[in-house]
Amino acid sequence: MLKLILGNKAYSSWSLRGWLAVKHAGLAFEEVVVPLYDQAWEQRREGDEFAPSSGKVPILWDGDVVIWDSLAIIEYLNEKTGDDRFWPADAAARAMARSMAAEMHSSYAALRRKHPMNIRQVYEPGQPDADVLADLGRIMELWAQARARFGGDGEFLFGTWGAVDIMFAPVVTRIITYSLPFARFAGPYMNAVIAHPCMQDWIACAQEEEWVLEQYEQTPAA
């Protein structure tokens, strides 16, 4: 059985991506949630199960095979499940989806840094910084292109739920948490992401967590 090691569900955006990927793969797995930055954090990250990633989560073990980094987990599970579950079948759509997922993986530093994931909160709207607005503008542009070119009648970016939606799911939660601006067309897509059964399961578990990280609980300045 697969074993997936995660951080706090309220705060860990990369853990959310890894968990959604394993759920989408449809494979049985053991889930281990560890609190981020607690007193045992430094010691824990030196243990055998954490050493390959230097303590970063999520970490997926498949027997003696270890995969860390959410995008690598997606690709590993895609191969393991027949190479047809995570990405669009159409070559042009698949190329765009992979490019969008990779851009999500490497970009939008301002949005990530200034608006960390906190699924348990919804803050009053403020005025986002210019670099955050630039990140949001780029994201809206990509979402619009994907929906217009390949969304069809489906609810998600490329019609059906897949890897690119998994990668952008924490962006959707950030927009909701911090009441950030978004394009009108994006509302139905974000609603579909939040309503996905796996997202609902994750959010419910996050609400039940007892851990509180104060650095993620401060209302951002307006």
C-alpha positions in Angstrom: 0.0 0.0 0.0 1.1 3.5 -0.7 2.0 5.8 2.2 1.6 9.5 2.0 3.1 11.8 4.6 1.4 15.2 4.9 1.6 18.5 6.8 -1.3 20.3 8.4 -4.4 20.2 6.3 -5.3 23.8 7.2 -2.1 25.3 5.9 0.0 22.9 3.7 -0.9 23.7 0.1 1.7 21.3 -1.3 0.3 18.5 0.9 -3.2 19.3 -0.5 -1.9 18.8 -4.1 -0.2 15.5 -3.2 -3.2 14.2 -1.4 -5.6 15.1 -4.2 -3.2 13.4 -6.6 -3.3 10.1 -4.7 -7.1 10.3 -4.3 -7.4 10.9 -8.0 -5.2 7.9 -8.8 -7.8 5.7 -7.0 -5.1 3.7 -5.2 -5.3 2.6 -1.6 -3.0 4.5 0.6 -2.1 5.1 4.3 -2.2 8.8 5.3 0.1 10.2 7.9 -0.4 13.8 8.9 2.4 15.5 10.9 2.3 19.0 12.4 4.5 21.5 10.7 7.1 23.3 12.7 6.3 21.7 16.1 8.9 21.0 18.7 9.8 17.7 17.1 10.1 19.1 13.5 13.9 19.3 13.2 14.3 15.9 14.7 11.6 14.4 12.6 13.0 15.7 9.3 16.2 13.7 9.9 14.3 10.4 10.2 14.5 7.7 7.5 11.0 8.5 6.2 11.7 12.2 5.8 15.4 12.3 4.9 15.0 11.9 1.1 13.1 15.2 1.0 15.0 16.9 3.8 11.7 17.0 5.7 9.5 18.6 3.1 6.0 17.4 2.7 4.2 15.7 1.0 6.3 12.5 0.7 4.9 9.5 -1.1 6.3 6.0 -0.4 5.5 3.1 -2.7 7.4 0.2 -1.1 11.0 1.3 -1.2 10.3 3.9 -3.9 10.1 7.5 -2.5 8.7 10.5 -4.4 8.5 14.0 -3.0 7.3 17.2 -4.5 3.7 17.3 -5.6 4.3 17.6 -9.3 6.6 14.6 -9.2 4.0 12.7 -7.3 1.4 13.5 -10.0 3.7 12.3 -12.7 4.6 9.1 -10.8 1.0 8.3 -10.2 0.1 9.1 -13.8 2.6 6.5 -15.0 1.4 4.0 -12.3 -2.2 4.3 -13.4 -1.8 3.9 -17.1 -0.8 7.4 -18.3 -4.4 8.4 -19.0 -5.9 9.6 -15.7 -4.3 13.0 -15.0 -3.7 14.8 -18.3 -6.0 15.5 -21.3 -5.9 13.0 -24.1 -5.7 15.6 -26.8 -2.0 16.5 -27.5 -2.5 20.2 -27.6 -4.6 20.3 -24.5 -2.1 18.0 -22.7 0.8 20.3 -23.7 -1.0 23.4 -22.3 -2.1 21.6 -19.2 1.5 20.5 -18.4 2.8 24.0 -19.1 0.2 25.5 -16.7 1.0 23.0 -14.0 4.7 23.6 -14.3 4.1 27.4 -14.2 2.0 27.0 -11.1 4.9 24.9 -9.6 7.5 27.6 -10.2 5.7 30.9 -10.2 3.4 33.3 -8.3 5.8 33.9 -5.4 4.0 37.1 -4.2 0.6 35.3 -4.0 2.2 32.4 -2.1 4.3 34.5 0.3 1.8 37.2 1.1 -1.4 35.0 1.2 -0.4 31.6 2.6 -3.0 28.9 2.6 -5.4 28.9 5.5 -8.5 26.9 4.6 -10.2 27.6 8.0 -10.4 31.4 7.6 -12.2 33.9 5.4 -10.8 37.4 5.8 -12.4 40.7 4.9 -11.3 42.1 1.5 -8.3 44.4 1.5 -6.2 46.0 -1.2 -3.7 43.4 -2.6 -0.2 44.5 -3.4 0.6 45.2 -7.0 2.7 42.0 -7.4 -0.1 39.9 -6.0 -2.5 41.5 -8.5 0.0 40.7 -11.3 0.1 37.0 -10.2 -3.7 36.9 -10.1 -4.0 38.5 -13.5 -1.7 35.9 -15.0 -3.6 33.1 -13.4 -6.9 34.5 -14.7 -5.4 34.7 -18.2 -4.3 31.1 -18.1 -7.7 29.9 -16.7 -9.5 31.8 -19.4 -7.4 30.4 -22.2 -7.8 26.8 -20.9 -11.5 27.1 -20.5 -12.0 28.8 -23.9 -9.9 26.3 -25.8 -10.4 23.0 -24.0 -13.0 23.4 -21.3 -15.9 22.4 -23.4 -19.0 21.6 -21.4 -17.1 20.5 -18.4 -16.7 22.3 -15.1 -12.9 22.3 -14.9 -10.1 23.9 -16.8 -9.8 21.1 -19.4 -13.3 19.8 -19.0 -12.8 17.0 -16.4 -10.9 17.1 -13.1 -7.2 16.5 -13.6 -3.7 17.4 -12.7 -3.9 21.0 -13.6 -6.9 21.5 -11.4 -5.1 19.7 -8.6 -2.2 22.1 -9.0 -4.4 25.2 -8.9 -6.7 24.0 -6.1 -4.8 25.9 -3.4 -5.0 29.1 -5.4 -8.7 28.8 -5.4 -8.7 28.4 -1.6 -6.4 31.4 -1.2 -8.7 33.6 -3.3 -11.6 32.6 -1.1 -9.6 32.9 2.2 -8.3 36.4 1.5 -11.3 37.7 -0.6 -9.0 38.4 -3.5 -10.4 39.7 -6.8 -11.1 37.3 -9.6 -12.6 37.5 -13.1 -16.3 36.8 -13.3 -15.9 33.8 -15.5 -13.7 32.2 -12.8 -16.5 32.0 -10.2 -18.2 28.8 -11.6 -14.8 27.1 -11.9 -13.8 27.9 -8.4 -17.1 26.7 -7.1 -16.6 23.5 -8.9 -13.2 23.0 -7.4 -14.4 23.7 -3.8 -17.4 21.4 -4.4 -15.3 18.5 -5.6 -15.8 15.6 -3.1 -12.1 15.3 -2.4 -11.9 19.0 -1.7 -14.8 18.7 0.6 -13.2 15.8 2.5 -9.9 17.8 2.9 -11.7 20.9 4.1 -13.7 19.0 6.6 -10.6 17.4 8.0 -8.8 20.8 8.2 -11.7 22.2 10.3 -11.2 19.4 12.8 -7.4 19.9 13.3 -6.3 21.2 16.6 -3.0 22.6 15.5 -2.7 26.4 15.1 0.2 28.1 13.4 0.1 31.8 14.4 2.1 32.9 11.5 -0.7 31.8 9.2 -3.5 33.2 11.4 -2.8 36.9 11.1 -5.3 39.0 9.1 -3.3 40.6 6.2 -3.0 44.4 6.3 -5.6 46.2 4.1 
